[in-house]
Amino acid sequence: MFRLLGMTSRDDRELLRHHGDVDAEPGLLDFAVNVRLERPPSWLRQRLVEALDRLGHYPSATEDLAARTAIAARHGRDPGEVLPLAGAAEGFALLPTLRPRLAAVVHPSFTEPEFALRGAGVPVTRVQLDPADGYRIRVEAVPDEADLVVLGNPTNPTSVLHPAEALAELARPGRVLVVDEAFADAVPGEPESLTTTELPGLLVLRSLTKMWGLPGLRAGYALGDPELLARLAHARPHWPLGTLALEAIDACCAPSALAEADEAAARIASHRDAFAADLGALPGVEVRGPAAAPFLLLRVPGGAEVRERLRQRGIAVRRGDTFPGLDTDHMRVSVRAPEDNAVLVETLHEILESTPTDSGVRV
Ligand SMILES: Cc1ncc(COP(=O)(O)O)c(C=O)c1O
């Protein structure tokens, strides 16, 4: 565990800001970005098209309330406990407004929270989880003095789903506990979600991006105590979300959308387990597990070279070494349709089976 203040170097900044969209160059078969759909489903596009007629007005209080009410109904909460966001990423960007004295970020994990906090000059401690423990949370590793703790569930990139009880142990008066549930809707039944749990200082962030093919819209929300949400939001501009984002939130919280998401989650889980078994059978490939998210973390000897050779063969995977605690042998792959997953397995197999090099990879 070590402490960091500000951005220590340009490299550091660039590594924390690296995301899968950079790895997914146009034309490559994309295993780098974890968005389920290439575009939103037709019923959602239809809702957005109809909402275009309202773009001649500022987003109204009625539209804002409709989105909040839909989120609240979806999670059995009160509309006052809901804050619509321009993506979960906006939630991270707002964290410095809480003026934490020491933030603990649990790694390996999504790097935007650390980026936002350090960029605003908040002292940050990294809590580094151990591959020997399967990257599971160790509550005692989080320093008592941290008044802000951030972690993901399930976690990007490890695919680990932490037990809700373990996360609850991290909550305490005087501390804000941020649980990034951007991928929780891809876990069938969402067994470890904290959306319906009341804990002191708990802030749950959710995203519409991944499940609904909406990265370009920027839509998500936070759930938490109204007083905490008010502190988080006090410096936001007026109309922080546009009409289309509010419309998408309302649409995606409808019972029919939730049923569709449940089916998708079950499908993804079964594709993931088959994909993990096939990848794990390849020579030298370690699949970190048990995986719960719609992606897998792999460790492949000579990973950087393998990644480059996959790229030459038309396949993009997410580099792992920009996640604190992982090295160039790590890569993250999204779970795609079985026929696409088979292409990756086959291509990786061919790369690993060809002639060995110094790095251990066969070329
Ligand atoms: C773990 C995690 N949390 C949050 C986000 C950001 O989500 P949004 O698009 O809702 O801002 C991402 C995006 O890649 C992510 O991987």
The ligand as an SDF file (V2000), in Angstrom:
LIG
                    3D

 16 16  0  0  0  0  0  0  0  0999 V2000
  -15.8760   -0.3720  -13.9350 C   0  0  0  0  0  0  0  0  0  0  0  0
  -16.3820    0.8270  -14.6660 C   0  0  0  0  0  0  0  0  0  0  0  0
  -17.0690    1.7440  -13.9890 N   0  0  0  0  0  0  0  0  0  0  0  0
  -17.5520    2.8380  -14.6010 C   0  0  0  0  0  0  0  0  0  0  0  0
  -17.3400    3.0510  -15.9470 C   0  0  0  0  0  0  0  0  0  0  0  0
  -17.8920    4.2770  -16.5830 C   0  0  0  0  0  0  0  0  0  0  0  0
  -19.2060    4.0560  -16.9280 O   0  0  0  0  0  0  0  0  0  0  0  0
  -20.0970    5.1860  -17.6190 P   0  0  0  0  0  0  0  0  0  0  0  0
  -20.0430    4.9490  -19.0830 O   0  0  0  0  0  0  0  0  0  0  0  0
  -21.4470    4.9840  -17.0290 O   0  0  0  0  0  0  0  0  0  0  0  0
  -19.5140    6.4990  -17.2470 O   0  0  0  0  0  0  0  0  0  0  0  0
  -16.6330    2.1180  -16.6830 C   0  0  0  0  0  0  0  0  0  0  0  0
  -16.3810    2.3400  -18.1250 C   0  0  0  0  0  0  0  0  0  0  0  0
  -15.5760    1.6970  -18.7470 O   0  0  0  0  0  0  0  0  0  0  0  0
  -16.1420    0.9700  -16.0260 C   0  0  0  0  0  0  0  0  0  0  0  0
  -15.4520    0.0320  -16.6920 O   0  0  0  0  0  0  0  0  0  0  0  0
  1  2  1  0
  2  3  1  0
  2 15  2  0
  3  4  2  0
  4  5  1  0
  5  6  1  0
  5 12  2  0
  6  7  1  0
  7  8  1  0
  8  9  2  0
  8 10  1  0
  8 11  1  0
 12 13  1  0
 12 15  1  0
 13 14  2  0
 15 16  1  0
M  END
$$$$
